Amino acid sequence: MQKVIFSGKSGSNYSFQSRDPATNWAKERGVAVFATKTSFGWRVVGVSSLRGRDHDVQPIWRYAQARRFGANKVFVCPEHDTRRRSDITADINGGLTALYSIGQDTLPRAA
């Protein structure tokens, strides 16, 4: 299991562990980052909160959407507190330039 540190907009560092996408990572409680490896490091494609529910399809669909944009790796930061998960998700989303935002159907247009 690979360990990666992602920083949020606040400057806080969060420790994520890689998960095999074929395993049942979506039933964990925490925050998931979907990424792809580039020559400069990990490129974040999307971020999702994990509620820790069996058969929760939302993270699976979010990973499927991220895969369309090149994600091939799942990283999970375990966190049981609901408010803390929400804060981490918002901080990571605010601090990183993800390729797409959850719920966004199209890519941003270049100016």
N, C-alpha and C positions, 0 to 999 in steps of 0.2 A: 504494500500500500504506500503510495507516494504522498508526501505531505507538502502542501503549498500554502504560502501566506498571501492573502489578498488584502489590500488596504482599501478602506472606505473613504468617503469624502471628508469625514471628520479627522482622518489621519490614523484612526484605530486600525490595528492589524488583526485579522481573523485567520485562524488556522483551519484549513480544509484538508480532508483526506480523500484521495481518489477512490472511486468505486467502479467496479466493473459494470457497465451499463446493462449487462445481461442478468445481474443479480437484483434482489428486491430492495434496492436503495430507496425507493419512493415511500416505503412504509416507515422510514426513520423520521424522527423529529429533528428539525434543523433547517438549514439553508443550503440549497443546491446551486452550484455554479456550473453552467455548461460552457465548455471551452474547446478550443483547438490549439494545437502547438504550432508556433511560428518560429522563425529564426531569431526573434526577439524575446521569446518566452510564450506565455499562455495568452491567447486572445479570448477574452470573455465574449460569448455569444448571447447568453441570457442568464438570468438569476431567478430563482423560484423559492418560495417558502415551502417547507415540508411539514405537514400537520401530524404525521405519525399515524395515519389511519390505514388499516388494511384495505386493499382494493381501491385506494384513492387514485383515480385516473388523471387528475389535473397535472401532477408533475410528469406523468408519462407523456401526456399530450404536449406539455411545454418542452420536454426533451425532444419529442418528435419534430416540433416546430424549429427548435434550435439546430437539429441535425440538417434541416433543409438549408440552413445558413452556414454549415460547415462544422458544427460542434461534433466532437467524437469522444469527449471525455466528460465524466461527471465527477464533481468534487462536492463533498458534503461537510458542512460545519455543524456538528451536533449541538442542539440547543433545545431544551425542554420548555422553557418559558415562552409563552405565546407573544408577549409584548417585546421581549428581547429578540425573538426571531424576526418580528416585524421591523424593529429598529435596525438589525443587521442587514436585512434585505434592502431597506431604504438607503442605508449608508453605502452599501456596496453598489447599488444602482446609481446613486448620486456621485460616487467617486470614480467609477469606471465608465468608459464609453462602450457600452454593450452594443453589439451589432443590431439588435432589435430589442424593444421593450415588450414585456408580457402584455398581451392584448393588442399589440400594434400589428396590423395586418400587412403593412407595406414598409419597405425600407425608406429611411429619410432620403429626400432628394438633395442632390448637390446644388449649391447656389451658383 
